[in-house]
Amino acid sequence: MDFSLSSQQLMTQKMVSNFAQKEVAPIIKEFDRKQEPIPWVLKRMGELGILGLPFPVRYGGGGMDYLSLGLACEELEAVDTHLRVVMSGHTGLCGMTLFQWGSEAQKQTFLVPLAKGEKIGCGAFTEPGTGSDLAAIRSAARREGDHYVLSGEKMWISLASKADLVLITVRTDSTAQKAAEGLSTFIVDLSSKGVTRGELHGKLGVRAGATGWLSFQDVEVPVENRVGQEGEGFKITMSAFDHGRYTVASGATGIIRASLEASVRYAKARQTFGKPIAEHQLIQEKIAQMAQDYEIARLLYYQVGWLKNQGKRATRETSVAKKFATEASFHAAAEAIQVHGAYGYSDEFDVERYLRNAKGAMIYEGSSEIQLLIQAGYALAERADKPLRCELPAYDEASWQSLIIAKT
Ligand SMILES: Cc1cc2nc3c(=O)[nH]c(=O)nc-3n(C[C@H](O)[C@H](O)[C@H](O)COP(=O)(O)OP(=O)(O)OC[C@H]3O[C@@H](n4cnc5c(N)ncnc54)[C@H](O)[C@@H]3O)c2cc1C
């Protein structure tokens, strides 16, 4: 593995960093306090091509590789988690899953406007009664001729109130021998009759991000909006998590870096007992731990980006990266508050926001406990990756940047 970044990757990193640091950082505190999304953020991320970074140009994307997506997420979350959450919901859960499992017609109809940022997507799996145990999904769709009739509730959905499209997994067969085999995935237009939605308020973190609920009452969904085959919903959802977790892992790496940089800055400026606190070894230990965790988290997500670029499944590696980076980011943010003393405990500094934001990532897209179960499954050989009917395509620079659709 060669982890030196190409000039295109460096350019992407710089462009995303400029956007986040210059346009969002100066106002994020205000919107986090108000618990309101920044009104122009999604449009701007679309204009800059950030929302469609890892998709081929022929699908309206930026033609960049999967590692570039991780680099972008790190830069976004180094400023605020809600920016990376956009990439997790829109680009990871919705767009990349469509790219992997969708038909050519679905890619033309849905992925192109998503990649261009003309439409916003989200991924809806969690329900009021189930999160970790997705096989227990109760929302359901029944086929009636050329359409399905879909009903149910989805909860804790990032971008629920902003999205035009949702990639949603529901039950289509209540008699399947294994509950997971009775699930199917659809791409649903959220302006359809029978859809209602709202926002959730009072969250601990990601306060400038829109998190909400979706309700479906006898919503007619054309058969051509079914992604994959009937009964493939669980596998498709697990693919969605492979992509979403990668964005979460790379984003959390940005929190570690931001905590480290804030701590170094403050420790050099603040004096106690006649010298900068950076010269006290107990403070140095905290900074050293953050530096070490940043390095590990970065290498772990680079590995996933590299595997994705090769077209190799990375479920285990993604799980390790997600578990490590999210927990390390929570720890780094907590220690950054400690380094800042009382000032760190107020929102005068950013570090308290990092801590509130970091906690959520230990819960969503598979909690830390679920990641441990996944990793134990691989280690004990109780779990192995079986080939999927549709794999995420390997990155190929020439075809990604070409406007011509390759014949398969
Ligand atoms: C800010 C935010 C954004 C989100 N965005 C989305 C989104 O865009 N789309 C979406 O579909 N969902 C989203 N979610 C929901 C998230 O994915 C779920 O909260 C998560 O999967 C956990 O489910 P749960 O909250 O129902 O917890 P539960 O599944 O009820 O788990 C509760 C606790 O029990 C533990 N636990 C569960 N099972 C086991 C077990 N077998 N062994 C040991 N411990 C276990 C869990 O780790 C957790 O600590 C979001 C959540 C948040 C907070």
The ligand as an SDF file (V2000), in Angstrom:
LIG
                    3D

 53 58  0  0  0  0  0  0  0  0999 V2000
  -27.3500   11.8540   15.3680 C   0  0  0  0  0  0  0  0  0  0  0  0
  -27.8750   10.5460   14.8470 C   0  0  0  0  0  0  0  0  0  0  0  0
  -28.0190   10.3620   13.4880 C   0  0  0  0  0  0  0  0  0  0  0  0
  -28.5280    9.1660   12.9760 C   0  0  0  0  0  0  0  0  0  0  0  0
  -28.7030    9.0300   11.6240 N   0  0  0  0  0  0  0  0  0  0  0  0
  -29.3000    7.8910   11.1440 C   0  0  0  0  0  0  0  0  0  0  0  0
  -29.5970    7.7610    9.7390 C   0  0  0  0  0  0  0  0  0  0  0  0
  -29.2700    8.6430    8.9320 O   0  0  0  0  0  0  0  0  0  0  0  0
  -30.2300    6.6420    9.3200 N   0  0  0  0  0  0  0  0  0  0  0  0
  -30.6020    5.6450   10.1830 C   0  0  0  0  0  0  0  0  0  0  0  0
  -31.1890    4.6630    9.7240 O   0  0  0  0  0  0  0  0  0  0  0  0
  -30.3310    5.7460   11.5180 N   0  0  0  0  0  0  0  0  0  0  0  0
  -29.6900    6.8270   12.0160 C   0  0  0  0  0  0  0  0  0  0  0  0
  -29.4360    6.9500   13.3610 N   0  0  0  0  0  0  0  0  0  0  0  0
  -29.8510    5.8620   14.2570 C   0  0  0  0  0  0  0  0  0  0  0  0
  -28.6930    4.9830   14.6830 C   0  0  0  0  0  0  0  0  0  0  0  0
  -28.1660    4.2730   13.5780 O   0  0  0  0  0  0  0  0  0  0  0  0
  -29.1950    4.0450   15.7990 C   0  0  0  0  0  0  0  0  0  0  0  0
  -29.4060    4.8720   16.9320 O   0  0  0  0  0  0  0  0  0  0  0  0
  -28.1970    2.9410   16.1120 C   0  0  0  0  0  0  0  0  0  0  0  0
  -28.2050    1.9740   15.1060 O   0  0  0  0  0  0  0  0  0  0  0  0
  -28.4950    2.2530   17.4570 C   0  0  0  0  0  0  0  0  0  0  0  0
  -29.8200    1.8630   17.5150 O   0  0  0  0  0  0  0  0  0  0  0  0
  -30.7400    2.2700   18.7910 P   0  0  0  0  0  0  0  0  0  0  0  0
  -30.5400    3.7060   19.0720 O   0  0  0  0  0  0  0  0  0  0  0  0
  -32.1010    1.7760   18.4960 O   0  0  0  0  0  0  0  0  0  0  0  0
  -30.1230    1.4720   20.0070 O   0  0  0  0  0  0  0  0  0  0  0  0
  -30.4510   -0.0440   20.3910 P   0  0  0  0  0  0  0  0  0  0  0  0
  -30.2920   -0.9340   19.2370 O   0  0  0  0  0  0  0  0  0  0  0  0
  -31.7360   -0.0820   21.1320 O   0  0  0  0  0  0  0  0  0  0  0  0
  -29.2690   -0.3290   21.4240 O   0  0  0  0  0  0  0  0  0  0  0  0
  -29.2440    0.2380   22.7420 C   0  0  0  0  0  0  0  0  0  0  0  0
  -27.9080   -0.1370   23.4010 C   0  0  0  0  0  0  0  0  0  0  0  0
  -27.7870   -1.5680   23.4710 O   0  0  0  0  0  0  0  0  0  0  0  0
  -26.5890   -1.9760   22.8190 C   0  0  0  0  0  0  0  0  0  0  0  0
  -26.8300   -3.2610   22.1620 N   0  0  0  0  0  0  0  0  0  0  0  0
  -27.7750   -3.5430   21.2290 C   0  0  0  0  0  0  0  0  0  0  0  0
  -27.6860   -4.8400   20.8660 N   0  0  0  0  0  0  0  0  0  0  0  0
  -26.6370   -5.3700   21.5550 C   0  0  0  0  0  0  0  0  0  0  0  0
  -26.0190   -6.6380   21.6190 C   0  0  0  0  0  0  0  0  0  0  0  0
  -26.4250   -7.6380   20.8360 N   0  0  0  0  0  0  0  0  0  0  0  0
  -24.9780   -6.8180   22.4620 N   0  0  0  0  0  0  0  0  0  0  0  0
  -24.5190   -5.7950   23.2140 C   0  0  0  0  0  0  0  0  0  0  0  0
  -25.0550   -4.5630   23.2060 N   0  0  0  0  0  0  0  0  0  0  0  0
  -26.0910   -4.3530   22.3950 C   0  0  0  0  0  0  0  0  0  0  0  0
  -26.2830   -0.8680   21.8020 C   0  0  0  0  0  0  0  0  0  0  0  0
  -24.9160   -0.8550   21.4780 O   0  0  0  0  0  0  0  0  0  0  0  0
  -26.7000    0.3490   22.5980 C   0  0  0  0  0  0  0  0  0  0  0  0
  -25.6630    0.6940   23.4890 O   0  0  0  0  0  0  0  0  0  0  0  0
  -28.8860    8.1320   13.8720 C   0  0  0  0  0  0  0  0  0  0  0  0
  -28.7090    8.3020   15.2600 C   0  0  0  0  0  0  0  0  0  0  0  0
  -28.2120    9.4860   15.7400 C   0  0  0  0  0  0  0  0  0  0  0  0
  -28.0280    9.6530   17.2240 C   0  0  0  0  0  0  0  0  0  0  0  0
  1  2  1  0
  2  3  1  0
  2 52  2  0
  3  4  2  0
  4  5  1  0
  4 50  1  0
  5  6  2  0
  6  7  1  0
  6 13  1  0
  7  8  2  0
  7  9  1  0
  9 10  1  0
 10 11  2  0
 10 12  1  0
 12 13  2  0
 13 14  1  0
 14 15  1  0
 14 50  1  0
 15 16  1  0
 16 17  1  0
 16 18  1  0
 18 19  1  0
 18 20  1  0
 20 21  1  0
 20 22  1  0
 22 23  1  0
 23 24  1  0
 24 25  2  0
 24 26  1  0
 24 27  1  0
 27 28  1  0
 28 29  2  0
 28 30  1  0
 28 31  1  0
 31 32  1  0
 32 33  1  0
 33 34  1  0
 33 48  1  0
 34 35  1  0
 35 36  1  0
 35 46  1  0
 36 37  1  0
 36 45  1  0
 37 38  2  0
 38 39  1  0
 39 40  1  0
 39 45  2  0
 40 41  1  0
 40 42  2  0
 42 43  1  0
 43 44  2  0
 44 45  1  0
 46 47  1  0
 46 48  1  0
 48 49  1  0
 50 51  2  0
 51 52  1  0
 52 53  1  0
M  END
$$$$
